[in-house]
């Protein structure tokens, strides 16, 4: 039996409430000259107002007024302004139930509104079952159905009917997708996938559970563990068109289901569903593992870079004193040579009277080493 699509009170209200914002009123409740012509055929003010109100509500949100329903003041004011009527003119409209039904019948005849029954209902159900594959949530499928009813001028059925139809459509869509994926798997690949539920890894867990136990690491051991899983998955040669025509959110949902199941739970599933989940998990995990390998590589490289940067900074700090002393010595020797040149003294005597040629050679060697680091 299809699971029931339960809409929250907020979601139901969003689908079925009357518009109150000026933008929505202008969009949905502006009456055309043709509308006004039909409305003015009613002799009494309250009938004109009620007829117009029912017309607007049939168009949006696409339902009939409930007996005793409280109409928002914004709606009364907006429609009344177009008819030259006030809120008091609507008071007597609900007095006769027959009048409301007569107006509904006239509106169906004039504008082509139809009830949710017969061939029209069958066509909408077929449309809903096709559309269900694209729906991303319970609310989404219900919203799509309501929008299609409005487009085809079909009066919305009861909320319980909408929920039941949407539930059946969603279940049917899931089964179609699972069958579609499973039918694309050759027998050899099916055997490989089913083996994931039977084989064990490290004598502890099934291969299926082992494959999904991964996350980016920061060392070579982590990278090797990721690569082991990736290489194993790559040996399962899935068809290239495995997920063709399958909406991305459906793929994600199947993967998440696989990540929640253990092997025993997977074995209890219908074969097509089991194979579809396994195939999707293998396909998705390959991409996720590849991303994890890249991230792990980046972390390892980043860690090595930071370590080398720290070593470099430490080396620079250690050599800072030597650099200062070397530069100071060169400055002293250079200053003495310049003074000797100005005074016309032999430059060799300046070197000899200072640190000597051996000292100068040592100084040059130190400068050469520092500039090479």
N, C-alpha and C positions, 0 to 999 in steps of 0.2 A: 504494500500500500504506500503511495507517495507520502513523503513527509509533508506536514502542513507548513505552508509559508505563513508565518505569523508576523504581521505588520504591527508595529507599535502604535499607540494612540497618536503619537506625533506624526508618524508616517501616514496614517490614515487621514489625519486632518489635513496634511499637506496635499494629498491627492483629491480630497473631496470638499474642502472648504470653499466658501464663496470669496472672491477677491475683495480686498479692502483698500489696497494702495491705489493712488490716482493713476499710476502707470498701468496697472493691471485692469482697472476699470475702463480706461480709455481703449485698451487693446481688445478687451473681451465684451464689454457691455455698451459700446457705442452703437446706437440703432441707426439703420440705413433708412432712406426714404421709403423703400419697399416695406421695411418692418413697420414704420410709422403708419403706412397706409393700411396694413392689416390690423394694427392696434386700434386705429380710430374707428374701425367698423363696430367696436364695442360701444354700446350706448352709455353705459354707466362708468363713472370715473374709476370705481374700485375694480371693475372688470377690465378696463383698459390697463390699469396699473398691474393687476395680477397676471394678465395675458403677457404683458411685456416682461414681467419678472420671470415667469415660467420659460419664456423664450430664451432669455439670457442664461438661466441656470441650465437649460438643456444644452446650450452651446458650451458653457464652461461653468462648472467642471464637467458637465456632461451627464448629469443625473436629474432626477425629478425632486421637487421639494418634498421633504418629509412633513407629515401632518403636524401642525403646531411648531414648525421650525422657526427659530428666532432669526430674523433677517438683520444683518449688520446695518447700522445707521448709514454707513458710507454708501452701501448699495442702494438703499431707499432714496437717499438724497440724489445720487447720480442719475438713476433712472427717472425719478420724479422730475428732475430739472429738464430732462429732454421731453417730458410729456406735459409739463406745466402743471404738475400735481404735487401734493404734499404727502407727508407720512400718514395723515388722518384718512386720506383717500384709499389707503390699502387695508384699513382695519376690517372692513366688512367683507373682504374677499374670501376669507376662510370660512365664512358662515355656511356656505353650501358646498359640500364635498362634490356634488354632481357637477357644479360649474367648473371646478378644477379638472375633473376628468374629461369634460367636454372640450375644454381648452387644450388639454394634452392631445386629444384625438385630432383637433383642428391643426395644431402645430405639426403633428406627424404628417398630416396630409399636405400642408403647405410647404414644409421645409424638408420632408423626406426623412425625418427621424424614425428610427426603428428600434424595436425592443430586441434584447439579446435572446434570440430564439431562431429556430429553423435553419435555413441555409446560411443566413448571415452569421449566426453563431458558429456554425461549422467552419466557415471561412476564417473567422477570427481565431478559432482554436488552432486551425492549421497554421495560420500566420504566427501565432504565439509559440507553437512548438518549434517553428523554424527560427524564430528570433531568440529563443531561450539560450542558444549556444553563446550568444554575444553578451548576455546579461551577466553583470559582475556581482549582483547581490539580489536578495529578495525584494528590496525596495526598487531596485533598478528594473527587474522584470515586471513588477506591478505598474511602475510608472510608464514603461513602454506600452503595456497593454491598455492602460487608460488613455494614453495619447492616441493610440490607433483607434480606439472606440470613438474618440472625439473626431478624428479625421473622417471616419466612415459614418458619422452621425448615428452611432449606435448608443442607445441609452445604457449607462453603466449598470451591470447587475449588482446584486448585493455584495458587500465586502467579503463575506464568507465564500461566495462563488469565485470572486477574483482570486482569493488566496488558494482555493482548491485547484483552480485551473493553472495558476502559476506553479504550484507545487508539482503537479503532474508534468508540466512542460519542462521544469528544471530536471526532474528525475529522468525523463525521456532524453533530454539533451546530454546528460552525463553518460547514460548508457550508449547512446549513439557514438559519442566521442571515444569511449572506452573500446567499443567494438571496432571503430575505424582504426584506432592505433593498433589493436591486437591483430587485426586482419592483415596489416602490413609487415608482420614479423614472420620471417621464414622459420621452418621447424627447427633448424639448427640454432637459431638465435633464441627461440623459445626455450630450448633445453638449457642453454647457457644462463638465461635469466632465472629460470626455475631452480637451477643449481645454486644460485645465490642464497636460497632459503634453506638449503640442506648442508652445504659445505661449512666448515668452521675455520676460523683464523686464529692462530695462537692457542688452539685447543680451548678457547673460552667462549667466543661468540660466533654467531653465524657470519658468513661472508657479507651478507646484506647489511647487518648492523656494523660490522667492521668498516665497510666502505664509507659509511656516512659519519664516522667518527674522525673528523678532521677539522683543523683550524690553522690559520697562518702561524708559523713559528719564527724563531730568531736565530737558529743555528743549523748546522749541516744535518744533524740527526732529524730535526723537524722536516727539513727539505726532503730527506730520503724517505721518510714515512709518507709524505705527500706524493712523492714520485712513485712509490710502490703501488699506491691506490690508483693513481692516474694510469700507470702502465697496465694494471689489471683491467680497468674499465675500457681502455683503448683496444683490448683484445676482443671485446664484444662489438662486432662490426654492425652497428645499427643501420638500417636503410636511411638514405639521405632524405627521403620524403616522409619519414616517420611522423613528423608533427605538422606536415603541410595541411593548411586549412583548419588547424586547431588554434583557437584564440589563446593569446599569451596568458591571460588570467586563468584559463582552464589548465594549462600546463603547470603553472605555479601551484594551483590547488592540488593537482595530482601529486606533485613533488612533496608538498607539505603533508599530504596524507601518508605518503611513504615514509616520511621522517618521523611520523608518530607511531607507526605500526612496528611491532616486533615480528619475527618470522612466524610465530604461531598464529598471530592475528592475520597475517597475509595469507597463510595457507587456507584460512576459513573463507576467504573472499571468492566470489565467482571468478572463473578462469579469465575472462576478458578483462575484468577489473584488475585482477592481480597482475596480469601481463602488462596492462597499460601503465599501472603505477610503477612496476619494475623498469619498464622501458624508459619512461619519463625520468625516473630517478637516475638511471645510468647516463642518459643524455645530459641532464642538468648538472649532475655531480661532476662530469668531465669538465664542463666549463668552470664550475666553481672551484674545482681542484687546481685547474690551470691558473686561475686568478690567485689562489692561495699560494701556489708555487712562486709566482711573480712577486707577490707581497713579501713572502719569506726571503726571497733573493734580495729585494730592496732593503729589508731590515738588516740582513747580514752585511751587505755592502755599506749601509749607513753606519752600522756599528764599527766596521773596520775603518771607515773614513774618520769617524769621531776618535777612535783610538789613535790612528796615525796623526790626526790633528793635535791631540794632546801631547804625543811624543815630540812633534815638531815644535810646539809652543815651549815644551820643557827644554828642548835642546837650544832653542833661541835664547831662552832665559839664562841657561847655563853659560852660553857663549857671550852674553852681553858684556861681562866684565873684560873678557879677553879682547873683544872688539874695541871697547873704549881705550884699553891700554895700548893696543896696536895703533889706533888712530892718533893717540896722544904722542907716541914715539915718533910716528911719521911726521906729525906736525912740528915736533921739536927739531928733528933732523932737517926737515924742509926749511924751517925758519933760519936755522944756522947756515944752511947752504945759500939761502937768499942773501943773508947779511954778508957772508964771505964773498959772494959774487959782487955785491955793491962795493965792498972794500978792496976788491982786487986780490984777495988772498986765494991761495990754491985750495980747490975744493976737496982734494984728497986729504989735506991736513985736517980739514973739519971732520971728515969721517973718522980718521985715525984718532983724533983727540976725543971723539965721542965714544960710542959703543964699539967702534972698530968695524972692520969689514965683516968679520964673522958675525957680529951682532946685527949688522944690516941684513946679511943673508938670512939669518934666523927670522928677522922681522918680515922680510919679503915672503919667506916660506909660510909663516903664520898667516899673512894676508891672503896668500894664494889658497890656503886651506879653507879659510873663512868664506872667501868668495865662491868656493866650489860647493858649499853646503846650502 
